[in-house]
């Protein structure tokens, strides 16, 4: 009944006024032939006003076209929810405040739409920062003028950079991914033990390409004077996750 609908609106308004969610209720506006042509805001809480970056007085009781440039395309979106009786979810960013939200929209009754906004700004910014950090690391990894090798905890090679391929005469990364660090013929048993036991190991050696036949294919011959630094890798919780090797061919300097 009409009274029940009013009570429901009042209940929702009071409920979301104190919950940590943005809340806005909208009504579809129809012409005399019952054709929808717009919508206006009937209720909203202070959290939504903060997301929008405008005081509630500028949008409550007013048509969406008066305060939003995206009112027309959003009308079709809202009508689809009203007509199908389903809810929809989306992610959006408010232009004025740069607040990111996950939005759930549903229709509690004919020509009425409710949208709930969960603030996801911190997680989005964290994701963007991590994405930037990862891209920066990949760029440094690919272009640093020193050979870099990454191994897992068992000593299995999982990645190398371009300079490392150049140093060791490797044509295709796929030719070496999966080899075992501890099976390299150029590493003595004593050196392997140091790498396993110590967090950081650095050493020089004459790297003999004649001894690696069958270990991995290389275009290089003879030997190079190699300076290598090995560091164990730990995650943020202190768990050992693998080894990182930095290689410098110092043959010309020697």
C-alpha positions, 0 to 999 in steps of 0.5 A: 500500500501507499502507507507501506511504501512511505514507511519503507522509504522512511526506514531506508532513509534512517538506516542509510543515514547512519551506515558507512555507505553512500546512499541516494534514492531517485525517482523516474519522471514520466510525461502525461503518457507515462513515458520516462524522460528524466529522474530526480533525487528524492533522498541522500545521506551526507556520505553521498554528498561528500562523495559527490563534492556538493552540498545536499541542497544542490541536488535533493529534490532536483532533476539529475540533468541540473547537476550532472552532465551524464544524466541522459545516458544514466537514465537508460541504465536506471530504466533497465534496472526498473523494468527488469527488477534486477540489481546492477553493480559498477565501479565509478569515480566522482569527478570533483572529489576523485573518490572511487566507489563500488556501487550497487543499484536496485529498484525497491518499487515502480519508478524508484531506484536506490544506489549504495556507494562503498568507498574503495578509494584506498584500495584503488590507489593502492592498486595503482601504486602497486601497478606503477611500482611493478611497471617501474621495476620491470623497466629497470629489470629490463634495461639495467646495464647488468645481468640479472637472474631470478631463481626460486627457492630450489634454484630454478631459473624463472627470469633473466633480463636482456643484459644477462642474455647478452653476457651469456650469449643466450638467443632465446630466454626459453632456452634457459628458463628452468635450469638449476643454478646449483647444477651450473658446472662453473660453480664449485661445491664450496661456492654452492654451499655458500650461496645456500647458507648465506644471505649475500654472496659475491665472487669473481670467477673465470666463467668457462663456456666450454664447460656448459655444453648440455647445460644451456645453449650459448653463442659464446666461446672461451671464457669471461671474467665474471663478477657476481653478487647473489642475494636471497629474496624475502617477502614482506613477512620474512619468508625466503622466496628465492635468489637474485643474481647480478652479473657483470662481465669485467673481462675488458677491464681485467 
